[in-house]
Amino acid sequence: MSMKWWNSKIRVFLLTVVLCLSFVTQANAQSEYERRMYNYQTRWSKLIPKYTKVQFAGGMGFLSLGGGWNYGKNKQWETDVLFGFIPRYSDEKVRATFTLKQNFIPWNVKLGKDFSMDPLSCSLYANSVLDGDYWASAPDKYPNGYYSFSTKIRFNMALGQRFTYHFPVDKRRTRKSVTFFYEIGTNELYLISAFCNSYLKPNDYLHLSLGLKVQIL
Amino acid sequence: MRKRITLFFVTCSTIFLSGCDAFEYHPYDGKISGERNVNAKNIARIEEACKGKETIRFAFFGDTQRWYDETEDFVKALNKRDDIDFAIHGGDISDFGLTNEFIWMRDIMNKLKVPYVALLGNHDCLANGETIYRKIFGAENFSFLAGNVKFVCLNTNALEYDYSRPVPDFKFIEEQINEELEGHEKTVVAMHVRPYSMEFNDNVARVFQHYINFFKGLQFCLNAHDHHIKIDDLFGDGIIYYGTANIAKRKYLLFTIKPNDEYEYEVVEF
């Protein structure tokens, strides 16, 4: 009798434990999945461009359009991906270009409630002409070192300044801020040429460029 | 209305900005400012100035690529003389084929008192360089008559073309051989790359020599490219190839073609 009672008590207890455990694990399983999915989406969402940008001139095309990401403690780093085009002018055709641009903006100065200014921006960028007539390294028909540069890829450097208007929080609809910037820059081939020749003056090899950045996120 | 004003401002600023040299769209954008068709204009000057002359004196220089200071010094040195009829640039105006390189060199050479012509070098073919060369200087094969001497200038940069175009162009050479010009008695053939140089199509080196020997009173050949003064009877037929140094060596060749099938040359340092 007592044995039977014990058995039934144990049975109830065990049943409760099992039920509880199953609930707990079920609940845990759900939150674990949600947590993982949340992390998964957060990771991918970092790939959503934070801004769009349009740049005029700058050795990367007449106009270049694209987007990019700003990051770092004070958002002082920026990476742009831009597509542009070179007008035909005296050439045979219009050519497309691709630019990968890295910017460093060390300081930001507030100007009143809605405006701010970046007194310095430093940019390094590689530009590629998307055309078969241009090569990244000299084709095999040439002996080694015959042409030791690339006609396709140019390395550029530029310094500039920026002015930003921040939309007040209650007026924001599709964007956070708009930035106007200008840059003065050159490429590595002009630099090499200028380095060995006093004939070339800064206005020969330094060029101005203008742009707009629309911050979305 | 607002849209119209915006459109007006965008149009105005685009016109203003695209006319401004401070902006560069691309180093290979082919945006040419200043003079074009330099060779044709200068050929007219050479032919006019040398009409009826029996003694012709000209400077042959080349490979100015990326040596702006030295080219400028060369121009100053040549401008100090008043015994020269014209100058010939043997090719490699540019180093990378950049649009601005052609413009910068043209502006330096345009300061020459004497008229000049420029040949197409292998470096001038890089990227879209040849297109720019054509617009600023002219066709890659051309000829002119200075006094009684015909100068035939040829594109011999075969390695740059992959058989997409005949280089050297025998059709052009044949036309030049058959062309009847009043007063034409002697011929000089100028090129950037000489036969048996790697850039030349060596399969036709002897054919080339065979052809150019049909030119009336062939005197000698001129080439650049090798960056050294090189004087050789390449084919053992008495036709001497005179190779000039690059401009960085501060040397050029000076030729005097005299009456009675005589000529002299001199290596001039500046």
Interface residues (C-beta under 8 A of the other chain):
Chain A: F56 A57 G58 G59 M60 G61 F62 I86 P87 R88 Y89 S90 D91 E92 T97 N127 V129 D133 Y134 K141 Y142 P143 Y147 F149 T151 R154 N187 L189 Y190 I192 S193 C196 N197 S198 Y199 L200 N203 D204 H207 L208 S209 L210
Chain B: L17 S18 D21 A22 F23 E24 Y25 H26 P27 Y28 D29 G30 K31 I32 R66 W67 Y68 D69 E72 D95 F96 G97 L98 T99 N100 E101 W104 I108 L126 A127 N128 T131 I132 K135 L159 D162 M198
